[in-house]
Amino acid sequence: MSENIERGGCLCGQFTYSFDRSAVQSGIHCHCRDCQKSTGSGKATIAFVPKQALSVQGELKYFSVTGTDGSVVERGFCEQCGSPVFSHIIGIDEMKDMAFIKAGSLDDASWLKIDVNIWESSAHPWSPVDSNLPSFKQNMKR
C-alpha cells in the first residue's frame, strides 16, 4: 500500500476511513461558534478531501444545523463514542462533493499543512488564530 495512504476514525474504532494524502485540497482552522460547540474547543482543524477519494467502513450519525453564514452543515459523529469525524456543506455547489475531515480523527495528522484561519471574528483569546497564516474575519470569499 502507498505510503501516502492516510487513515483515521473515531475513538472506539467503529468508524474508520482512508484516503490518499494527495487528494487533500486544503487544511484550515475554523474558529466559528458552530465548530467551537461541536468540538468543545476553540476551533476545528479540518482537511478538505473530495468525497470520492474516501474509503469508509462503518456508519456515522449526522446532525444538520444552519451555519452562521446560512448554509446547512451536516456533522457526522460516531454513534457509539460520539467522536466528531466528518462534516459536509449542503447548498453550496462548489462544496457538495467535499468532505471536511476533523484533523483530530486522523491516526497521524503530523503531515497536514494548514493554509488559512477562518472565522477570526469569533476566535477566543485562549485559542487565538495562527498569526503566521492568512485569516478571514468570517468564511473565505466564494
N, CA, C and O of each residue as an XYZ file, in Angstrom:
568
protein
N       0.837     -1.177      0.000
C       0.000      0.000      0.000
C       0.885      1.244      0.000
O       1.975      1.237      0.573
N       0.423      2.289     -0.631
C       1.179      3.522     -0.765
C       1.480      4.136      0.599
O       0.676      4.043      1.526
N       2.634      4.755      0.706
C       2.971      5.450      1.944
C       2.161      6.730      2.094
O       2.188      7.355      3.155
N       1.441      7.129      1.051
C       0.618      8.330      1.102
C      -0.827      8.048      1.510
O      -1.655      8.958      1.500
N      -1.140      6.812      1.865
C      -2.489      6.487      2.314
C      -2.604      6.871      3.785
O      -1.846      6.402      4.634
N      -3.570      7.732      4.057
C      -3.821      8.173      5.429
C      -5.049      7.469      5.960
O      -5.978      7.160      5.214
N      -5.042      7.220      7.250
C      -6.140      6.531      7.900
C      -6.593      7.329      9.121
O      -5.846      8.112      9.706
N      -7.840      7.091      9.469
C      -8.366      7.742     10.656
C      -9.666      7.089     11.059
O     -10.086      6.087     10.480
N     -10.295      7.670     12.058
C     -11.564      7.149     12.517
C     -11.943      7.722     13.856
O     -11.342      8.679     14.345
N     -12.950      7.119     14.434
C     -13.453      7.569     15.724
C     -12.609      6.972     16.856
O     -11.710      6.164     16.624
N     -12.916      7.381     18.052
C     -12.174      6.937     19.232
C     -12.319      5.445     19.503
O     -11.352      4.791     19.893
N     -13.523      4.896     19.299
C     -13.745      3.481     19.624
C     -13.403      2.534     18.467
O     -13.354      1.320     18.669
N     -13.166      3.063     17.262
C     -12.796      2.224     16.123
C     -13.964      1.667     15.327
O     -13.745      0.925     14.370
N     -15.201      1.999     15.690
C     -16.378      1.523     14.961
C     -16.431      2.121     13.563
O     -16.926      1.476     12.638
N     -15.927      3.355     13.388
C     -15.908      4.019     12.082
C     -14.469      4.330     11.719
O     -13.744      4.952     12.496
N     -14.056      3.895     10.532
C     -12.708      4.189     10.044
C     -12.791      4.688      8.608
O     -13.782      4.458      7.915
N     -11.754      5.364      8.175
C     -11.681      5.856      6.803
C     -10.227      5.877      6.353
O      -9.301      5.805      7.160
N     -10.057      5.977      5.029
C      -8.720      6.137      4.454
C      -8.842      6.948      3.174
O      -9.911      7.016      2.568
N      -7.736      7.562      2.771
C      -7.673      8.345      1.543
C      -6.205      8.565      1.198
O      -5.328      8.448      2.054
N      -5.956      8.883     -0.062
C      -4.607      9.226     -0.495
C      -4.333     10.673     -0.117
O      -5.125     11.559     -0.435
N      -3.237     10.912      0.546
C      -2.861     12.253      1.007
C      -2.881     13.282     -0.119
O      -3.185     14.450      0.119
N      -2.563     12.867     -1.328
C      -2.526     13.812     -2.454
C      -3.912     14.366     -2.793
O      -4.011     15.351     -3.524
N      -4.981     13.757     -2.280
C      -6.340     14.237     -2.546
C      -6.715     15.456     -1.693
O      -7.683     16.149     -2.006
N      -5.971     15.723     -0.633
C      -6.301     16.845      0.252
C      -6.172     18.154     -0.515
O      -5.139     18.435     -1.123
N      -7.237     18.946     -0.478
C      -7.236     20.211     -1.206
C      -6.840     21.395     -0.338
O      -6.353     22.399     -0.858
N      -7.036     21.302      0.967
C      -6.687     22.398      1.860
C      -6.789     21.930      3.299
O      -7.441     20.930      3.601
N      -6.143     22.663      4.168
C      -6.280     22.476      5.601
C      -6.601     23.822      6.224
O      -5.971     24.824      5.885
N      -7.580     23.864      7.137
C      -7.973     25.134      7.740
C      -8.165     24.991      9.250
O      -8.398     23.902      9.775
N      -8.060     26.127      9.916
C      -8.502     26.268     11.301
C      -9.778     27.091     11.238
O      -9.751     28.232     10.778
N     -10.896     26.533     11.692
C     -12.161     27.262     11.714
C     -12.511     27.615     13.155
O     -12.625     26.738     14.012
N     -12.680     28.910     13.410
C     -12.979     29.414     14.751
C     -14.448     29.814     14.907
O     -14.789     30.536     15.844
N     -15.335     29.351     13.992
C     -16.750     29.740     14.100
C     -17.361     29.124     15.363
O     -16.860     28.128     15.885
N     -18.433     29.721     15.837
C     -19.084     29.237     17.054
C     -19.620     27.818     16.891
O     -19.596     27.035     17.840
N     -20.106     27.480     15.689
C     -20.611     26.120     15.473
C     -19.490     25.095     15.628
O     -19.684     24.064     16.274
N     -18.325     25.363     15.047
C     -17.191     24.432     15.197
C     -16.724     24.373     16.649
O     -16.355     23.306     17.140
N     -16.738     25.507     17.332
C     -16.364     25.511     18.745
C     -17.308     24.621     19.554
O     -16.865     23.822     20.379
N     -18.587     24.762     19.315
C     -19.565     23.960     20.060
C     -19.474     22.479     19.708
O     -19.559     21.624     20.589
N     -19.298     22.169     18.402
C     -19.295     20.752     18.007
C     -18.018     20.027     18.406
O     -18.020     18.802     18.533
N     -16.923     20.763     18.606
C     -15.679     20.123     19.026
C     -15.410     20.275     20.525
O     -14.605     19.540     21.097
N     -16.098     21.240     21.157
C     -15.833     21.504     22.565
C     -14.494     22.165     22.781
O     -13.900     22.041     23.852
N     -14.007     22.881     21.752
C     -12.706     23.546     21.855
C     -12.793     24.913     21.173
O     -13.876     25.366     20.804
N     -11.652     25.553     21.014
C     -11.621     26.892     20.438
C     -11.698     26.936     18.934
O     -11.912     28.002     18.357
N     -11.526     25.796     18.283
C     -11.570     25.760     16.823
C     -11.677     24.313     16.363
O     -11.496     23.376     17.141
N     -11.975     24.160     15.087
C     -11.886     22.849     14.429
C     -10.778     22.951     13.397
O     -10.734     23.904     12.619
N      -9.896     21.987     13.386
C      -8.879     21.895     12.346
C      -9.374     20.849     11.366
O      -9.662     19.712     11.739
N      -9.469     21.253     10.095
C     -10.186     20.472      9.101
C      -9.346     20.277      7.847
O      -8.681     21.205      7.386
N      -9.382     19.053      7.293
C      -8.778     18.752      5.993
C      -9.911     18.616      4.979
O     -10.859     17.865      5.204
N      -9.816     19.337      3.869
C     -10.801     19.254      2.787
C     -10.386     18.123      1.851
O      -9.310     18.165      1.255
N     -11.250     17.105      1.724
C     -10.965     15.942      0.883
C     -12.194     15.648      0.021
O     -13.306     15.595      0.548
N     -12.023     15.456     -1.292
C     -13.178     15.084     -2.120
C     -13.784     13.767     -1.634
O     -13.063     12.826     -1.305
N     -15.119     13.713     -1.594
C     -15.813     12.521     -1.106
C     -15.400     11.269     -1.869
O     -15.267     10.199     -1.274
N     -15.190     11.390     -3.200
C     -14.868     10.199     -3.984
C     -13.480      9.646     -3.660
O     -13.169      8.517     -4.037
N     -12.641     10.418     -2.969
C     -11.306      9.947     -2.587
C     -11.325      9.136     -1.299
O     -10.321      8.522     -0.939
N     -12.458      9.127     -0.604
C     -12.560      8.459      0.696
C     -13.035      7.023      0.581
O     -13.915      6.703     -0.218
N     -12.448      6.178      1.382
C     -12.938      4.820      1.595
C     -13.343      4.762      3.059
O     -12.530      5.049      3.937
N     -14.604      4.389      3.335
C     -15.087      4.378      4.713
C     -15.605      3.005      5.104
O     -16.103      2.249      4.270
N     -15.479      2.698      6.387
C     -16.017      1.476      6.968
C     -16.769      1.876      8.221
O     -16.206      2.510      9.113
N     -18.046      1.505      8.292
C     -18.880      1.848      9.425
C     -19.836      2.972      9.083
O     -19.886      3.450      7.949
N     -20.589      3.381     10.082
C     -21.625      4.405      9.896
C     -21.415      5.551     10.886
O     -20.935      5.357     12.003
N     -21.790      6.741     10.441
C     -21.818      7.905     11.315
C     -23.261      8.357     11.482
O     -24.097      8.103     10.615
N     -23.549      9.007     12.560
C     -24.838      9.661     12.764
C     -24.635     11.126     12.424
O     -23.705     11.762     12.921
N     -25.506     11.662     11.575
C     -25.370     13.046     11.131
C     -26.413     13.940     11.781
O     -27.573     13.562     11.942
N     -25.971     15.128     12.147
C     -26.834     16.179     12.670
C     -26.673     17.383     11.759
O     -25.551     17.773     11.437
N     -27.775     17.968     11.346
C     -27.746     19.133     10.462
C     -28.057     20.392     11.254
O     -28.959     20.411     12.092
N     -27.299     21.435     10.977
C     -27.532     22.746     11.571
C     -27.385     23.798     10.483
O     -26.700     23.589      9.481
N     -28.034     24.923     10.696
C     -27.807     26.059      9.806
C     -26.624     26.815     10.366
O     -26.647     27.289     11.502
N     -25.586     26.922      9.547
C     -24.363     27.577      9.979
C     -24.537     29.081     10.117
O     -25.554     29.644      9.712
N     -23.543     29.712     10.686
C     -23.567     31.146     10.939
C     -23.802     31.952      9.665
O     -24.422     33.014      9.709
N     -23.306     31.446      8.518
C     -23.478     32.188      7.263
C     -24.734     31.770      6.500
O     -24.964     32.249      5.389
N     -25.556     30.876      7.083
C     -26.804     30.478      6.461
C     -26.772     29.159      5.716
O     -27.833     28.650      5.353
N     -25.615     28.588      5.475
C     -25.547     27.290      4.791
C     -25.853     26.169      5.784
O     -25.708     26.341      6.994
N     -26.278     25.024      5.258
C     -26.582     23.870      6.104
C     -25.316     23.026      6.233
O     -24.687     22.664      5.239
N     -24.964     22.727      7.461
C     -23.788     21.914      7.754
C     -24.263     20.605      8.369
O     -24.988     20.605      9.364
N     -23.851     19.488      7.772
C     -24.102     18.168      8.350
C     -22.825     17.735      9.042
O     -21.758     17.701      8.429
N     -22.934     17.406     10.313
C     -21.780     16.951     11.081
C     -21.977     15.493     11.442
O     -23.005     15.104     11.997
N     -20.951     14.679     11.108
C     -21.012     13.251     11.357
C     -20.231     12.847     12.590
O     -19.052     13.171     12.735
N     -20.914     12.127     13.485
C     -20.340     11.656     14.743
C     -20.500     10.146     14.832
O     -21.457      9.592     14.292
N     -19.587      9.487     15.496
C     -19.736      8.060     15.748
C     -20.934      7.846     16.668
O     -21.083      8.527     17.683
N     -21.783      6.893     16.299
C     -22.967      6.583     17.115
C     -22.593      5.954     18.452
O     -23.357      6.051     19.412
N     -21.429      5.311     18.528
C     -21.026      4.612     19.752
C     -20.290      5.514     20.740
O     -20.631      5.558     21.922
N     -19.267      6.241     20.243
C     -18.419      7.004     21.162
C     -18.601      8.520     21.061
O     -18.091      9.257     21.906
N     -19.321      8.996     20.041
C     -19.599     10.420     19.913
C     -18.502     11.247     19.264
O     -18.619     12.470     19.187
N     -17.435     10.602     18.797
C     -16.343     11.356     18.177
C     -16.813     12.082     16.928
O     -17.462     11.477     16.075
N     -16.492     13.399     16.799
C     -16.769     14.102     15.550
C     -15.747     13.681     14.505
O     -14.548     13.659     14.785
N     -16.213     13.342     13.293
C     -15.305     12.831     12.268
C     -15.377     13.646     10.981
O     -14.364     14.199     10.551
N     -16.537     13.731     10.366
C     -16.712     14.418      9.082
C     -17.764     15.512      9.194
O     -18.616     15.489     10.082
N     -17.686     16.471      8.274
C     -18.760     17.438      8.051
C     -18.950     17.570      6.550
O     -18.040     17.294      5.768
N     -20.150     17.999      6.156
C     -20.483     18.260      4.758
C     -21.300     19.541      4.713
O     -22.051     19.832      5.644
N     -21.159     20.305      3.641
C     -21.931     21.531      3.439
C     -22.994     21.247      2.390
O     -22.700     20.682      1.337
N     -24.222     21.637      2.676
C     -25.330     21.454      1.746
C     -25.757     22.821      1.227
O     -25.891     23.773      1.996
N     -25.967     22.908     -0.075
C     -26.483     24.140     -0.655
C     -25.442     25.050     -1.279
O     -25.792     26.097     -1.822
N     -24.187     24.682     -1.216
C     -23.137     25.444     -1.887
C     -22.528     24.511     -2.924
O     -21.818     23.567     -2.579
N     -22.811     24.783     -4.206
C     -22.430     23.862     -5.277
C     -20.959     23.451     -5.246
O     -20.646     22.275     -5.430
N     -20.052     24.404     -5.015
C     -18.622     24.069     -5.053
C     -18.180     23.225     -3.850
O     -17.047     22.745     -3.821
N     -19.047     23.044     -2.873
C     -18.708     22.244     -1.697
C     -19.440     20.906     -1.650
O     -19.168     20.100     -0.760
N     -20.359     20.643     -2.579
C     -21.234     19.465     -2.482
C     -20.486     18.135     -2.550
O     -20.967     17.136     -2.014
N     -19.333     18.103     -3.191
C     -18.577     16.857     -3.325
C     -17.391     16.780     -2.370
O     -16.503     15.946     -2.545
N     -17.377     17.654     -1.355
C     -16.245     17.746     -0.446
C     -16.610     17.224      0.935
O     -17.704     17.482      1.437
N     -15.693     16.492      1.542
C     -15.818     16.079      2.943
C     -14.831     16.906      3.753
O     -13.710     17.162      3.312
N     -15.248     17.311      4.914
C     -14.399     18.074      5.818
C     -14.042     17.149      6.974
O     -14.862     16.881      7.851
N     -12.821     16.675      6.957
C     -12.367     15.692      7.948
C     -11.776     16.417      9.146
O     -10.895     17.264      8.998
N     -12.264     16.082     10.330
C     -11.692     16.643     11.554
C     -10.283     16.068     11.705
O     -10.107     14.856     11.825
N      -9.295     16.943     11.697
C      -7.894     16.506     11.714
C      -7.569     15.654     12.931
O      -6.708     14.778     12.859
N      -8.238     15.896     14.034
C      -8.010     15.101     15.235
C      -8.430     13.653     15.090
O      -8.040     12.811     15.899
N      -9.231     13.348     14.060
C      -9.653     11.960     13.839
C      -8.651     11.177     12.997
O      -8.789      9.963     12.847
N      -7.638     11.860     12.442
C      -6.586     11.168     11.688
C      -5.693     10.374     12.641
O      -5.407     10.831     13.748
N      -5.257      9.199     12.221
C      -4.326      8.419     13.037
C      -3.008      9.158     13.211
O      -2.397      9.103     14.278
N      -2.568      9.849     12.161
C      -1.351     10.662     12.205
C      -1.620     11.913     11.386
O      -1.702     11.842     10.160
N      -1.757     13.049     12.040
C      -2.019     14.313     11.342
C      -0.776     15.181     11.229
O      -0.878     16.350     10.858
N       0.395     14.636     11.540
C       1.618     15.436     11.571
C       1.997     16.023     10.209
O       2.706     17.027     10.149
N       1.545     15.424      9.142
C       1.866     15.861      7.781
C       0.943     16.974      7.282
O       1.269     17.638      6.298
N      -0.199     17.193      7.937
C      -1.213     18.123      7.446
C      -0.716     19.561      7.496
O      -0.233     20.028      8.528
N      -0.839     20.252      6.375
C      -0.446     21.663      6.273
C      -1.698     22.521      6.379
O      -2.653     22.336      5.625
N      -1.689     23.451      7.312
C      -2.821     24.356      7.475
C      -2.551     25.605      6.637
O      -1.493     26.226      6.740
N      -3.536     25.957      5.802
C      -3.381     27.056      4.854
C      -3.971     28.377      5.324
O      -3.498     29.443      4.927
N      -5.008     28.318      6.173
C      -5.743     29.549      6.470
C      -6.551     29.400      7.761
O      -6.906     28.292      8.162
N      -6.832     30.530      8.399
C      -7.777     30.625      9.512
C      -9.067     31.224      8.964
O      -9.021     32.167      8.173
N     -10.227     30.685      9.378
C     -11.484     31.337      9.051
C     -12.253     31.613     10.345
O     -12.002     30.990     11.377
N     -13.171     32.535     10.270
C     -13.972     32.991     11.396
C     -13.086     33.544     12.516
O     -13.299     33.265     13.696
N     -12.093     34.331     12.115
C     -11.227     35.021     13.073
C     -12.057     35.873     14.039
O     -11.683     36.061     15.196
N     -13.180     36.380     13.548
C     -14.020     37.267     14.365
C     -14.575     36.583     15.614
O     -14.947     37.268     16.567
N     -14.639     35.260     15.634
C     -15.147     34.582     16.822
C     -14.089     33.770     17.564
O     -14.420     32.951     18.422
N     -12.819     33.997     17.236
C     -11.739     33.310     17.955
C     -11.657     33.835     19.387
O     -11.831     35.027     19.637
N     -11.395     32.937     20.308
C     -11.250     33.308     21.717
C      -9.798     33.668     22.019
O      -8.888     33.157     21.365
N      -9.571     34.534     22.992
C      -8.189     34.866     23.380
C      -7.401     33.636     23.826
O      -6.182     33.595     23.659
N      -8.070     32.645     24.384
C      -7.393     31.436     24.851
C      -7.154     30.427     23.730
O      -6.505     29.406     23.956
N      -7.667     30.691     22.521
C      -7.409     29.868     21.339
C      -7.318     30.797     20.131
O      -8.179     30.765     19.252
N      -6.279     31.620     20.088
C      -6.190     32.650     19.053
C      -5.891     32.064     17.671
O      -5.447     30.923     17.543
N      -6.149     32.880     16.637
C      -5.794     32.465     15.282
C      -4.280     32.388     15.168
O      -3.557     33.068     15.896
N      -3.810     31.561     14.257
C      -2.378     31.441     13.979
C      -1.969     32.648     13.142
O      -2.333     32.746     11.970
N      -1.219     33.560     13.736
C      -0.847     34.810     13.065
C       0.111     34.593     11.893
O       0.367     35.528     11.133
N       0.640     33.393     11.733
C       1.511     33.087     10.601
C       0.732     32.703      9.345
O       1.322     32.499      8.284
N      -0.598     32.604      9.464
C      -1.441     32.187      8.341
C      -2.355     33.322      7.909
O      -2.686     34.197      8.710
N      -2.766     33.310      6.636
C      -3.796     34.263      6.221
C      -5.070     33.996      7.024
O      -5.372     32.854      7.370
N      -5.804     35.061      7.310
C      -7.027     34.925      8.106
C      -8.177     35.678      7.456
O      -7.991     36.706      6.805
N      -9.364     35.135      7.654
C     -10.591     35.770      7.190
C     -11.471     36.024      8.396
O     -11.581     35.169      9.275
N     -12.099     37.188      8.450
C     -12.989     37.542      9.571
C     -14.112     36.529      9.708
O     -14.514     36.183     10.819
N     -14.629     36.042      8.548
C     -15.664     35.026      8.541
C     -15.225     33.951      7.557
O     -14.060     33.553      7.568
N     -16.137     33.467      6.698
C     -15.765     32.471      5.683
C     -14.906     33.103      4.607
O     -14.912     34.319      4.415
N     -14.163     32.250      3.907
C     -13.420     32.720      2.755
C     -14.412     33.167      1.698
O     -15.504     32.610      1.593
N     -14.044     34.156      0.924
C     -14.942     34.638     -0.144
C     -15.082     33.573     -1.199
O     -14.112     32.919     -1.580
N     -16.314     33.407     -1.672
C     -16.581     32.426     -2.732
C     -16.432     33.077     -4.074
O     -16.615     32.423     -5.100
